[in-house]
Each structure stands twice: as C-alpha cells, then as structure tokens.
Amino acid sequence: MYKNSHQYYLYILASKTNGTLYIGVSNDLERRMFEHKNKLVEGFTSKYNIDKLMYFESFQYVNDAIKREKNLKKWKRQWKINLIEEDNPDWEDLSKDWKMYN
C-alpha cells in the first residue's frame, strides 16, 4: 500500500551566485541541507563548498523527482541559471533561515 503523505524534492544548490551548481533529490530537504551545510557526506558538494539552496520542487512520487533530476542534469548551464533566476533572481540561500536540527 502506498502512503500519500510522502514528499520528495528535486533541488539545486550553488556555491555562490553564478557559482558551481549541484542537482539532487531527497525525501527530507531540511535534513539534506543540514548534511550539505555541515559537509557530513564526502563528495562533490563538500569538496566545492556547494551548500546554498537556490531552487527546489516537490513531488508526491519519487520516480517523478528522479525523472526531473535526470532531465535537468541534461540541461545547458544557462537554462539552469534561468530556472533559478525565475523564482530567485538574487540567488538567496532559500534555507538560510531554516532551524535545521538545532
């Protein structure tokens, strides 16, 4: 039986305005941002200090989130920048005021 209460997130991080971008999927965006900001997982984002949430979308089904992630990863960089700037023209960290696991 499928639980309708699940939520999945496609998200885009940046190191800074117009900086290095990262696209990911998570079922707990707050926890995942905590991990990125505290460099709890070794890899691309911790190596290049990519920890600012620029954009996200929510999905009911994980397959839809993964499909969107794979699609966006094929996009040209400028298309990704345009997507971010549609809703976040000042490149503000959307998670900057979150009370993450304090």
Gaussian input, Z-matrix of N, CA and C with variables (Angstrom, degrees):
# hf/3-21g

backbone

0 1
 N
 C     1     B1
 C     2     B2     1     A1
 N     3     B3     2     A2     1     D1
 C     4     B4     3     A3     2     D2
 C     5     B5     4     A4     3     D3
 N     6     B6     5     A5     4     D4
 C     7     B7     6     A6     5     D5
 C     8     B8     7     A7     6     D6
 N     9     B9     8     A8     7     D7
 C    10    B10     9     A9     8     D8
 C    11    B11    10    A10     9     D9
 N    12    B12    11    A11    10    D10
 C    13    B13    12    A12    11    D11
 C    14    B14    13    A13    12    D12
 N    15    B15    14    A14    13    D13
 C    16    B16    15    A15    14    D14
 C    17    B17    16    A16    15    D15
 N    18    B18    17    A17    16    D16
 C    19    B19    18    A18    17    D17
 C    20    B20    19    A19    18    D18
 N    21    B21    20    A20    19    D19
 C    22    B22    21    A21    20    D20
 C    23    B23    22    A22    21    D21
 N    24    B24    23    A23    22    D22
 C    25    B25    24    A24    23    D23
 C    26    B26    25    A25    24    D24
 N    27    B27    26    A26    25    D25
 C    28    B28    27    A27    26    D26
 C    29    B29    28    A28    27    D27
 N    30    B30    29    A29    28    D28
 C    31    B31    30    A30    29    D29
 C    32    B32    31    A31    30    D30
 N    33    B33    32    A32    31    D31
 C    34    B34    33    A33    32    D32
 C    35    B35    34    A34    33    D33
 N    36    B36    35    A35    34    D34
 C    37    B37    36    A36    35    D35
 C    38    B38    37    A37    36    D36
 N    39    B39    38    A38    37    D37
 C    40    B40    39    A39    38    D38
 C    41    B41    40    A40    39    D39
 N    42    B42    41    A41    40    D40
 C    43    B43    42    A42    41    D41
 C    44    B44    43    A43    42    D42
 N    45    B45    44    A44    43    D43
 C    46    B46    45    A45    44    D44
 C    47    B47    46    A46    45    D45
 N    48    B48    47    A47    46    D46
 C    49    B49    48    A48    47    D47
 C    50    B50    49    A49    48    D48
 N    51    B51    50    A50    49    D49
 C    52    B52    51    A51    50    D50
 C    53    B53    52    A52    51    D51
 N    54    B54    53    A53    52    D52
 C    55    B55    54    A54    53    D53
 C    56    B56    55    A55    54    D54
 N    57    B57    56    A56    55    D55
 C    58    B58    57    A57    56    D56
 C    59    B59    58    A58    57    D57
 N    60    B60    59    A59    58    D58
 C    61    B61    60    A60    59    D59
 C    62    B62    61    A61    60    D60
 N    63    B63    62    A62    61    D61
 C    64    B64    63    A63    62    D62
 C    65    B65    64    A64    63    D63
 N    66    B66    65    A65    64    D64
 C    67    B67    66    A66    65    D65
 C    68    B68    67    A67    66    D66
 N    69    B69    68    A68    67    D67
 C    70    B70    69    A69    68    D68
 C    71    B71    70    A70    69    D69
 N    72    B72    71    A71    70    D70
 C    73    B73    72    A72    71    D71
 C    74    B74    73    A73    72    D72
 N    75    B75    74    A74    73    D73
 C    76    B76    75    A75    74    D74
 C    77    B77    76    A76    75    D75
 N    78    B78    77    A77    76    D76
 C    79    B79    78    A78    77    D77
 C    80    B80    79    A79    78    D78
 N    81    B81    80    A80    79    D79
 C    82    B82    81    A81    80    D80
 C    83    B83    82    A82    81    D81
 N    84    B84    83    A83    82    D82
 C    85    B85    84    A84    83    D83
 C    86    B86    85    A85    84    D84
 N    87    B87    86    A86    85    D85
 C    88    B88    87    A87    86    D86
 C    89    B89    88    A88    87    D87
 N    90    B90    89    A89    88    D88
 C    91    B91    90    A90    89    D89
 C    92    B92    91    A91    90    D90
 N    93    B93    92    A92    91    D91
 C    94    B94    93    A93    92    D92
 C    95    B95    94    A94    93    D93
 N    96    B96    95    A95    94    D94
 C    97    B97    96    A96    95    D95
 C    98    B98    97    A97    96    D96
 N    99    B99    98    A98    97    D97
 C   100   B100    99    A99    98    D98
 C   101   B101   100   A100    99    D99
 N   102   B102   101   A101   100   D100
 C   103   B103   102   A102   101   D101
 C   104   B104   103   A103   102   D102
 N   105   B105   104   A104   103   D103
 C   106   B106   105   A105   104   D104
 C   107   B107   106   A106   105   D105
 N   108   B108   107   A107   106   D106
 C   109   B109   108   A108   107   D107
 C   110   B110   109   A109   108   D108
 N   111   B111   110   A110   109   D109
 C   112   B112   111   A111   110   D110
 C   113   B113   112   A112   111   D111
 N   114   B114   113   A113   112   D112
 C   115   B115   114   A114   113   D113
 C   116   B116   115   A115   114   D114
 N   117   B117   116   A116   115   D115
 C   118   B118   117   A117   116   D116
 C   119   B119   118   A118   117   D117
 N   120   B120   119   A119   118   D118
 C   121   B121   120   A120   119   D119
 C   122   B122   121   A121   120   D120
 N   123   B123   122   A122   121   D121
 C   124   B124   123   A123   122   D122
 C   125   B125   124   A124   123   D123
 N   126   B126   125   A125   124   D124
 C   127   B127   126   A126   125   D125
 C   128   B128   127   A127   126   D126
 N   129   B129   128   A128   127   D127
 C   130   B130   129   A129   128   D128
 C   131   B131   130   A130   129   D129
 N   132   B132   131   A131   130   D130
 C   133   B133   132   A132   131   D131
 C   134   B134   133   A133   132   D132
 N   135   B135   134   A134   133   D133
 C   136   B136   135   A135   134   D134
 C   137   B137   136   A136   135   D135
 N   138   B138   137   A137   136   D136
 C   139   B139   138   A138   137   D137
 C   140   B140   139   A139   138   D138
 N   141   B141   140   A140   139   D139
 C   142   B142   141   A141   140   D140
 C   143   B143   142   A142   141   D141
 N   144   B144   143   A143   142   D142
 C   145   B145   144   A144   143   D143
 C   146   B146   145   A145   144   D144
 N   147   B147   146   A146   145   D145
 C   148   B148   147   A147   146   D146
 C   149   B149   148   A148   147   D147
 N   150   B150   149   A149   148   D148
 C   151   B151   150   A150   149   D149
 C   152   B152   151   A151   150   D150
 N   153   B153   152   A152   151   D151
 C   154   B154   153   A153   152   D152
 C   155   B155   154   A154   153   D153
 N   156   B156   155   A155   154   D154
 C   157   B157   156   A156   155   D155
 C   158   B158   157   A157   156   D156
 N   159   B159   158   A158   157   D157
 C   160   B160   159   A159   158   D158
 C   161   B161   160   A160   159   D159
 N   162   B162   161   A161   160   D160
 C   163   B163   162   A162   161   D161
 C   164   B164   163   A163   162   D162
 N   165   B165   164   A164   163   D163
 C   166   B166   165   A165   164   D164
 C   167   B167   166   A166   165   D165
 N   168   B168   167   A167   166   D166
 C   169   B169   168   A168   167   D167
 C   170   B170   169   A169   168   D168
 N   171   B171   170   A170   169   D169
 C   172   B172   171   A171   170   D170
 C   173   B173   172   A172   171   D171
 N   174   B174   173   A173   172   D172
 C   175   B175   174   A174   173   D173
 C   176   B176   175   A175   174   D174
 N   177   B177   176   A176   175   D175
 C   178   B178   177   A177   176   D176
 C   179   B179   178   A178   177   D177
 N   180   B180   179   A179   178   D178
 C   181   B181   180   A180   179   D179
 C   182   B182   181   A181   180   D180
 N   183   B183   182   A182   181   D181
 C   184   B184   183   A183   182   D182
 C   185   B185   184   A184   183   D183
 N   186   B186   185   A185   184   D184
 C   187   B187   186   A186   185   D185
 C   188   B188   187   A187   186   D186
 N   189   B189   188   A188   187   D187
 C   190   B190   189   A189   188   D188
 C   191   B191   190   A190   189   D189
 N   192   B192   191   A191   190   D190
 C   193   B193   192   A192   191   D191
 C   194   B194   193   A193   192   D192
 N   195   B195   194   A194   193   D193
 C   196   B196   195   A195   194   D194
 C   197   B197   196   A196   195   D195
 N   198   B198   197   A197   196   D196
 C   199   B199   198   A198   197   D197
 C   200   B200   199   A199   198   D198
 N   201   B201   200   A200   199   D199
 C   202   B202   201   A201   200   D200
 C   203   B203   202   A202   201   D201
 N   204   B204   203   A203   202   D202
 C   205   B205   204   A204   203   D203
 C   206   B206   205   A205   204   D204
 N   207   B207   206   A206   205   D205
 C   208   B208   207   A207   206   D206
 C   209   B209   208   A208   207   D207
 N   210   B210   209   A209   208   D208
 C   211   B211   210   A210   209   D209
 C   212   B212   211   A211   210   D210
 N   213   B213   212   A212   211   D211
 C   214   B214   213   A213   212   D212
 C   215   B215   214   A214   213   D213
 N   216   B216   215   A215   214   D214
 C   217   B217   216   A216   215   D215
 C   218   B218   217   A217   216   D216
 N   219   B219   218   A218   217   D217
 C   220   B220   219   A219   218   D218
 C   221   B221   220   A220   219   D219
 N   222   B222   221   A221   220   D220
 C   223   B223   222   A222   221   D221
 C   224   B224   223   A223   222   D222
 N   225   B225   224   A224   223   D223
 C   226   B226   225   A225   224   D224
 C   227   B227   226   A226   225   D225
 N   228   B228   227   A227   226   D226
 C   229   B229   228   A228   227   D227
 C   230   B230   229   A229   228   D228
 N   231   B231   230   A230   229   D229
 C   232   B232   231   A231   230   D230
 C   233   B233   232   A232   231   D231
 N   234   B234   233   A233   232   D232
 C   235   B235   234   A234   233   D233
 C   236   B236   235   A235   234   D234
 N   237   B237   236   A236   235   D235
 C   238   B238   237   A237   236   D236
 C   239   B239   238   A238   237   D237
 N   240   B240   239   A239   238   D238
 C   241   B241   240   A240   239   D239
 C   242   B242   241   A241   240   D240
 N   243   B243   242   A242   241   D241
 C   244   B244   243   A243   242   D242
 C   245   B245   244   A244   243   D243
 N   246   B246   245   A245   244   D244
 C   247   B247   246   A246   245   D245
 C   248   B248   247   A247   246   D246
 N   249   B249   248   A248   247   D247
 C   250   B250   249   A249   248   D248
 C   251   B251   250   A250   249   D249
 N   252   B252   251   A251   250   D250
 C   253   B253   252   A252   251   D251
 C   254   B254   253   A253   252   D252
 N   255   B255   254   A254   253   D253
 C   256   B256   255   A255   254   D254
 C   257   B257   256   A256   255   D255
 N   258   B258   257   A257   256   D256
 C   259   B259   258   A258   257   D257
 C   260   B260   259   A259   258   D258
 N   261   B261   260   A260   259   D259
 C   262   B262   261   A261   260   D260
 C   263   B263   262   A262   261   D261
 N   264   B264   263   A263   262   D262
 C   265   B265   264   A264   263   D263
 C   266   B266   265   A265   264   D264
 N   267   B267   266   A266   265   D265
 C   268   B268   267   A267   266   D266
 C   269   B269   268   A268   267   D267
 N   270   B270   269   A269   268   D268
 C   271   B271   270   A270   269   D269
 C   272   B272   271   A271   270   D270
 N   273   B273   272   A272   271   D271
 C   274   B274   273   A273   272   D272
 C   275   B275   274   A274   273   D273
 N   276   B276   275   A275   274   D274
 C   277   B277   276   A276   275   D275
 C   278   B278   277   A277   276   D276
 N   279   B279   278   A278   277   D277
 C   280   B280   279   A279   278   D278
 C   281   B281   280   A280   279   D279
 N   282   B282   281   A281   280   D280
 C   283   B283   282   A282   281   D281
 C   284   B284   283   A283   282   D282
 N   285   B285   284   A284   283   D283
 C   286   B286   285   A285   284   D284
 C   287   B287   286   A286   285   D285
 N   288   B288   287   A287   286   D286
 C   289   B289   288   A288   287   D287
 C   290   B290   289   A289   288   D288
 N   291   B291   290   A290   289   D289
 C   292   B292   291   A291   290   D290
 C   293   B293   292   A292   291   D291
 N   294   B294   293   A293   292   D292
 C   295   B295   294   A294   293   D293
 C   296   B296   295   A295   294   D294
 N   297   B297   296   A296   295   D295
 C   298   B298   297   A297   296   D296
 C   299   B299   298   A298   297   D297
 N   300   B300   299   A299   298   D298
 C   301   B301   300   A300   299   D299
 C   302   B302   301   A301   300   D300
 N   303   B303   302   A302   301   D301
 C   304   B304   303   A303   302   D302
 C   305   B305   304   A304   303   D303

   B1=1.4552
   B2=1.5191
   B3=1.3183
   B4=1.4605
   B5=1.5199
   B6=1.3254
   B7=1.4644
   B8=1.5226
   B9=1.3110
   B10=1.4572
   B11=1.5215
   B12=1.3175
   B13=1.4599
   B14=1.5333
   B15=1.3062
   B16=1.4581
   B17=1.5165
   B18=1.3101
   B19=1.4470
   B20=1.5256
   B21=1.3078
   B22=1.4581
   B23=1.5197
   B24=1.3084
   B25=1.4558
   B26=1.5208
   B27=1.3045
   B28=1.4526
   B29=1.5235
   B30=1.3354
   B31=1.4568
   B32=1.5220
   B33=1.3282
   B34=1.4610
   B35=1.5190
   B36=1.3212
   B37=1.4592
   B38=1.5210
   B39=1.3288
   B40=1.4599
   B41=1.5209
   B42=1.3186
   B43=1.4606
   B44=1.5262
   B45=1.3401
   B46=1.4688
   B47=1.5222
   B48=1.3263
   B49=1.4594
   B50=1.5214
   B51=1.3223
   B52=1.4671
   B53=1.5287
   B54=1.3168
   B55=1.4600
   B56=1.5195
   B57=1.3137
   B58=1.4580
   B59=1.5218
   B60=1.3273
   B61=1.4585
   B62=1.5248
   B63=1.3204
   B64=1.4607
   B65=1.5231
   B66=1.3060
   B67=1.4649
   B68=1.5210
   B69=1.3323
   B70=1.4530
   B71=1.5156
   B72=1.3292
   B73=1.4665
   B74=1.5211
   B75=1.3278
   B76=1.4554
   B77=1.5179
   B78=1.3301
   B79=1.4640
   B80=1.5282
   B81=1.3345
   B82=1.4656
   B83=1.5275
   B84=1.3131
   B85=1.4666
   B86=1.5273
   B87=1.3209
   B88=1.4625
   B89=1.5349
   B90=1.3252
   B91=1.4624
   B92=1.5230
   B93=1.3133
   B94=1.4679
   B95=1.5264
   B96=1.3278
   B97=1.4624
   B98=1.5311
   B99=1.3169
   B100=1.4677
   B101=1.5260
   B102=1.3315
   B103=1.4671
   B104=1.5268
   B105=1.3310
   B106=1.4646
   B107=1.5281
   B108=1.3256
   B109=1.4625
   B110=1.5301
   B111=1.3190
   B112=1.4585
   B113=1.5328
   B114=1.3237
   B115=1.4639
   B116=1.5363
   B117=1.3329
   B118=1.4562
   B119=1.5175
   B120=1.3361
   B121=1.4580
   B122=1.5229
   B123=1.3288
   B124=1.4575
   B125=1.5198
   B126=1.3124
   B127=1.4545
   B128=1.5153
   B129=1.3122
   B130=1.4594
   B131=1.5243
   B132=1.3460
   B133=1.4672
   B134=1.5216
   B135=1.3142
   B136=1.4631
   B137=1.5246
   B138=1.3146
   B139=1.4735
   B140=1.5263
   B141=1.3436
   B142=1.4606
   B143=1.5357
   B144=1.3389
   B145=1.4647
   B146=1.5371
   B147=1.3119
   B148=1.4649
   B149=1.5262
   B150=1.3296
   B151=1.4659
   B152=1.5306
   B153=1.3169
   B154=1.4618
   B155=1.5266
   B156=1.3221
   B157=1.4553
   B158=1.5223
   B159=1.3165
   B160=1.4599
   B161=1.5135
   B162=1.3437
   B163=1.4624
   B164=1.5137
   B165=1.3313
   B166=1.4696
   B167=1.5161
   B168=1.3180
   B169=1.4608
   B170=1.5219
   B171=1.3198
   B172=1.4665
   B173=1.5234
   B174=1.3139
   B175=1.4623
   B176=1.5222
   B177=1.3045
   B178=1.4617
   B179=1.5257
   B180=1.3279
   B181=1.4632
   B182=1.5238
   B183=1.3154
   B184=1.4619
   B185=1.5238
   B186=1.3283
   B187=1.4662
   B188=1.5234
   B189=1.3345
   B190=1.4651
   B191=1.5267
   B192=1.3221
   B193=1.4692
   B194=1.5265
   B195=1.3177
   B196=1.4707
   B197=1.5235
   B198=1.3163
   B199=1.4682
   B200=1.5297
   B201=1.3240
   B202=1.4684
   B203=1.5308
   B204=1.3285
   B205=1.4736
   B206=1.5328
   B207=1.3053
   B208=1.4660
   B209=1.5243
   B210=1.3317
   B211=1.4600
   B212=1.5329
   B213=1.3207
   B214=1.4678
   B215=1.5248
   B216=1.3150
   B217=1.4654
   B218=1.5262
   B219=1.3350
   B220=1.4680
   B221=1.5274
   B222=1.3205
   B223=1.4604
   B224=1.5195
   B225=1.3264
   B226=1.4582
   B227=1.5275
   B228=1.3253
   B229=1.4623
   B230=1.5338
   B231=1.3158
   B232=1.4695
   B233=1.5245
   B234=1.3243
   B235=1.4636
   B236=1.5267
   B237=1.3427
   B238=1.4656
   B239=1.5243
   B240=1.3174
   B241=1.4632
   B242=1.5255
   B243=1.3223
   B244=1.4684
   B245=1.5250
   B246=1.3367
   B247=1.4646
   B248=1.5269
   B249=1.3183
   B250=1.4699
   B251=1.5284
   B252=1.3183
   B253=1.4599
   B254=1.5314
   B255=1.3380
   B256=1.4721
   B257=1.5208
   B258=1.3278
   B259=1.4689
   B260=1.5169
   B261=1.3283
   B262=1.4605
   B263=1.5392
   B264=1.3380
   B265=1.4685
   B266=1.5231
   B267=1.3322
   B268=1.4612
   B269=1.5295
   B270=1.3085
   B271=1.4576
   B272=1.5365
   B273=1.3247
   B274=1.4642
   B275=1.5234
   B276=1.3144
   B277=1.4611
   B278=1.5242
   B279=1.3237
   B280=1.4642
   B281=1.5262
   B282=1.3191
   B283=1.4674
   B284=1.5236
   B285=1.3119
   B286=1.4725
   B287=1.5253
   B288=1.3321
   B289=1.4570
   B290=1.5247
   B291=1.3382
   B292=1.4513
   B293=1.5323
   B294=1.3153
   B295=1.4622
   B296=1.5263
   B297=1.3301
   B298=1.4526
   B299=1.5174
   B300=1.3069
   B301=1.4626
   B302=1.5212
   B303=1.3208
   B304=1.4799
   B305=1.5033
   A1=109.29
   A2=116.18
   A3=121.30
   A4=110.39
   A5=116.65
   A6=121.33
   A7=108.99
   A8=117.05
   A9=121.81
   A10=113.04
   A11=118.02
   A12=120.95
   A13=112.73
   A14=118.17
   A15=120.35
   A16=110.99
   A17=114.78
   A18=120.91
   A19=107.39
   A20=114.98
   A21=121.32
   A22=107.99
   A23=115.64
   A24=120.57
   A25=111.61
   A26=115.18
   A27=122.99
   A28=103.73
   A29=117.78
   A30=118.87
   A31=111.24
   A32=114.61
   A33=121.82
   A34=107.83
   A35=115.08
   A36=122.35
   A37=109.41
   A38=115.25
   A39=120.94
   A40=109.20
   A41=115.54
   A42=120.54
   A43=110.40
   A44=116.35
   A45=123.97
   A46=106.55
   A47=117.56
   A48=120.86
   A49=109.23
   A50=115.78
   A51=122.57
   A52=113.53
   A53=116.60
   A54=120.89
   A55=112.55
   A56=114.61
   A57=121.95
   A58=109.24
   A59=117.12
   A60=122.88
   A61=111.42
   A62=114.83
   A63=122.26
   A64=107.65
   A65=117.05
   A66=122.43
   A67=108.38
   A68=116.71
   A69=120.67
   A70=112.20
   A71=115.53
   A72=124.03
   A73=107.75
   A74=116.11
   A75=120.80
   A76=109.81
   A77=116.06
   A78=120.43
   A79=110.60
   A80=117.10
   A81=122.09
   A82=106.64
   A83=116.20
   A84=120.77
   A85=111.93
   A86=117.23
   A87=120.06
   A88=110.94
   A89=116.97
   A90=120.61
   A91=110.83
   A92=116.24
   A93=120.21
   A94=110.94
   A95=117.06
   A96=119.81
   A97=110.91
   A98=116.62
   A99=120.49
   A100=109.71
   A101=116.66
   A102=121.12
   A103=110.84
   A104=117.55
   A105=120.54
   A106=110.78
   A107=117.75
   A108=121.40
   A109=112.29
   A110=116.36
   A111=120.58
   A112=112.96
   A113=115.96
   A114=123.38
   A115=111.79
   A116=114.86
   A117=120.84
   A118=113.18
   A119=116.66
   A120=120.90
   A121=107.87
   A122=116.14
   A123=120.09
   A124=109.78
   A125=115.49
   A126=118.85
   A127=111.63
   A128=114.37
   A129=122.72
   A130=112.65
   A131=117.13
   A132=119.29
   A133=112.18
   A134=118.54
   A135=119.45
   A136=111.01
   A137=116.97
   A138=121.26
   A139=111.74
   A140=116.42
   A141=120.87
   A142=113.51
   A143=116.36
   A144=122.28
   A145=112.07
   A146=116.01
   A147=122.22
   A148=107.65
   A149=116.24
   A150=118.96
   A151=113.74
   A152=117.54
   A153=120.64
   A154=109.49
   A155=115.87
   A156=122.04
   A157=109.39
   A158=115.98
   A159=121.66
   A160=113.33
   A161=116.30
   A162=120.63
   A163=108.90
   A164=116.93
   A165=119.58
   A166=110.49
   A167=114.65
   A168=123.86
   A169=107.17
   A170=116.96
   A171=119.82
   A172=110.41
   A173=114.67
   A174=122.61
   A175=109.35
   A176=115.98
   A177=120.66
   A178=111.01
   A179=115.88
   A180=119.88
   A181=110.73
   A182=116.07
   A183=121.19
   A184=111.37
   A185=117.53
   A186=119.45
   A187=112.26
   A188=116.60
   A189=120.38
   A190=110.60
   A191=116.45
   A192=120.63
   A193=110.88
   A194=116.54
   A195=121.08
   A196=110.56
   A197=116.38
   A198=120.32
   A199=110.48
   A200=116.51
   A201=121.11
   A202=110.53
   A203=116.96
   A204=121.16
   A205=110.44
   A206=116.93
   A207=120.73
   A208=110.95
   A209=115.92
   A210=120.71
   A211=110.56
   A212=117.39
   A213=120.98
   A214=112.42
   A215=116.58
   A216=119.61
   A217=111.77
   A218=117.10
   A219=121.23
   A220=112.18
   A221=116.21
   A222=120.66
   A223=111.66
   A224=115.56
   A225=121.41
   A226=108.07
   A227=116.09
   A228=121.28
   A229=111.40
   A230=117.72
   A231=119.97
   A232=111.79
   A233=117.99
   A234=120.91
   A235=110.25
   A236=116.39
   A237=120.70
   A238=110.31
   A239=116.57
   A240=120.93
   A241=110.46
   A242=116.75
   A243=120.72
   A244=111.25
   A245=116.96
   A246=121.66
   A247=109.79
   A248=116.95
   A249=121.44
   A250=109.90
   A251=116.16
   A252=120.82
   A253=113.88
   A254=117.55
   A255=119.87
   A256=110.59
   A257=117.27
   A258=122.13
   A259=113.18
   A260=118.02
   A261=121.68
   A262=109.40
   A263=117.03
   A264=120.26
   A265=114.55
   A266=117.59
   A267=120.95
   A268=113.23
   A269=116.82
   A270=122.49
   A271=111.51
   A272=115.59
   A273=119.49
   A274=109.66
   A275=116.22
   A276=121.46
   A277=107.54
   A278=116.96
   A279=121.87
   A280=112.26
   A281=117.21
   A282=120.56
   A283=112.40
   A284=118.33
   A285=120.94
   A286=113.72
   A287=118.12
   A288=120.75
   A289=113.90
   A290=115.96
   A291=119.11
   A292=109.68
   A293=116.06
   A294=122.42
   A295=107.79
   A296=115.51
   A297=120.78
   A298=113.28
   A299=114.76
   A300=122.24
   A301=112.12
   A302=116.65
   A303=120.85
   A304=110.39
   D1=132.11
   D2=-178.49
   D3=-87.62
   D4=135.07
   D5=176.24
   D6=-91.16
   D7=123.45
   D8=-179.19
   D9=-75.84
   D10=-9.12
   D11=-175.33
   D12=-80.42
   D13=-8.14
   D14=179.79
   D15=-69.19
   D16=147.58
   D17=175.10
   D18=-138.10
   D19=140.53
   D20=-179.29
   D21=-127.29
   D22=149.78
   D23=-174.43
   D24=-127.05
   D25=133.94
   D26=166.20
   D27=-97.68
   D28=132.34
   D29=-178.24
   D30=-139.29
   D31=154.72
   D32=175.92
   D33=-122.34
   D34=127.22
   D35=175.68
   D36=-108.84
   D37=159.16
   D38=173.83
   D39=-139.94
   D40=154.31
   D41=176.38
   D42=-77.46
   D43=-30.95
   D44=179.53
   D45=-170.16
   D46=-179.73
   D47=176.51
   D48=-56.93
   D49=127.20
   D50=-177.41
   D51=56.69
   D52=24.51
   D53=-179.06
   D54=-88.94
   D55=-161.02
   D56=178.78
   D57=-66.46
   D58=135.48
   D59=-177.59
   D60=-107.26
   D61=152.73
   D62=175.52
   D63=-140.74
   D64=136.26
   D65=177.98
   D66=-117.28
   D67=131.71
   D68=-179.54
   D69=-145.38
   D70=176.63
   D71=178.18
   D72=-132.23
   D73=142.25
   D74=177.68
   D75=-151.27
   D76=154.31
   D77=173.52
   D78=-96.77
   D79=-1.55
   D80=178.47
   D81=-146.50
   D82=89.77
   D83=-173.40
   D84=-65.41
   D85=-37.43
   D86=179.20
   D87=-62.75
   D88=-47.58
   D89=178.21
   D90=-62.05
   D91=-42.70
   D92=-177.70
   D93=-65.09
   D94=-38.64
   D95=177.15
   D96=-66.02
   D97=-38.26
   D98=175.44
   D99=-58.52
   D100=-44.10
   D101=179.28
   D102=-63.15
   D103=-43.95
   D104=179.39
   D105=-64.19
   D106=-46.89
   D107=-175.88
   D108=-66.35
   D109=-30.22
   D110=-179.30
   D111=-100.89
   D112=8.15
   D113=177.06
   D114=50.01
   D115=47.66
   D116=-177.84
   D117=-80.96
   D118=-16.04
   D119=178.75
   D120=-119.90
   D121=121.53
   D122=178.51
   D123=-68.35
   D124=145.00
   D125=177.72
   D126=149.54
   D127=-159.76
   D128=-173.52
   D129=-56.58
   D130=-48.53
   D131=-175.26
   D132=-68.26
   D133=-38.70
   D134=179.01
   D135=-72.60
   D136=-36.94
   D137=-179.76
   D138=-63.17
   D139=-39.68
   D140=-175.53
   D141=-106.80
   D142=15.40
   D143=175.84
   D144=54.50
   D145=47.87
   D146=-179.57
   D147=-98.45
   D148=99.31
   D149=-173.53
   D150=-144.66
   D151=19.22
   D152=179.79
   D153=-110.35
   D154=121.84
   D155=-178.01
   D156=-78.46
   D157=115.19
   D158=-177.32
   D159=-100.61
   D160=-28.71
   D161=-171.12
   D162=-161.98
   D163=145.96
   D164=170.91
   D165=-155.27
   D166=156.66
   D167=174.85
   D168=-130.74
   D169=149.83
   D170=177.21
   D171=-112.37
   D172=149.63
   D173=-177.22
   D174=-138.02
   D175=149.24
   D176=176.02
   D177=-80.12
   D178=-33.36
   D179=-175.38
   D180=-114.81
   D181=134.18
   D182=-177.37
   D183=-60.12
   D184=-37.29
   D185=-179.22
   D186=-61.82
   D187=-34.06
   D188=177.84
   D189=-67.96
   D190=-40.52
   D191=178.46
   D192=-64.67
   D193=-42.73
   D194=179.88
   D195=-66.86
   D196=-40.30
   D197=178.01
   D198=-61.28
   D199=-43.47
   D200=178.59
   D201=-65.07
   D202=-41.07
   D203=178.06
   D204=-59.36
   D205=-49.50
   D206=-178.91
   D207=-62.01
   D208=-38.17
   D209=179.01
   D210=-65.28
   D211=-48.48
   D212=-178.66
   D213=-64.07
   D214=-33.74
   D215=179.75
   D216=-65.36
   D217=-20.50
   D218=177.34
   D219=-85.60
   D220=-13.99
   D221=-177.59
   D222=-66.33
   D223=154.12
   D224=170.85
   D225=-68.04
   D226=151.35
   D227=-179.44
   D228=-54.32
   D229=-44.20
   D230=-177.16
   D231=-62.49
   D232=-34.29
   D233=177.04
   D234=-64.05
   D235=-40.26
   D236=178.16
   D237=-65.09
   D238=-42.45
   D239=177.47
   D240=-61.69
   D241=-43.38
   D242=177.95
   D243=-60.62
   D244=-40.53
   D245=179.04
   D246=-62.01
   D247=-46.58
   D248=178.35
   D249=-59.60
   D250=-49.26
   D251=-172.17
   D252=-71.93
   D253=-16.66
   D254=174.47
   D255=-60.17
   D256=-44.42
   D257=-177.04
   D258=-106.35
   D259=-17.22
   D260=-173.62
   D261=-138.87
   D262=64.67
   D263=-173.91
   D264=-62.77
   D265=-23.64
   D266=-179.32
   D267=-94.38
   D268=5.13
   D269=179.36
   D270=53.24
   D271=46.21
   D272=177.31
   D273=-81.02
   D274=144.14
   D275=175.94
   D276=-70.85
   D277=109.20
   D278=-176.09
   D279=-66.00
   D280=-16.25
   D281=-178.93
   D282=-102.91
   D283=7.37
   D284=-172.17
   D285=-62.50
   D286=-27.68
   D287=-178.89
   D288=-103.02
   D289=5.74
   D290=-179.81
   D291=-69.98
   D292=142.53
   D293=176.64
   D294=-93.08
   D295=73.12
   D296=-172.24
   D297=-78.84
   D298=108.25
   D299=170.43
   D300=50.26
   D301=43.16
   D302=177.15
   D303=-92.65

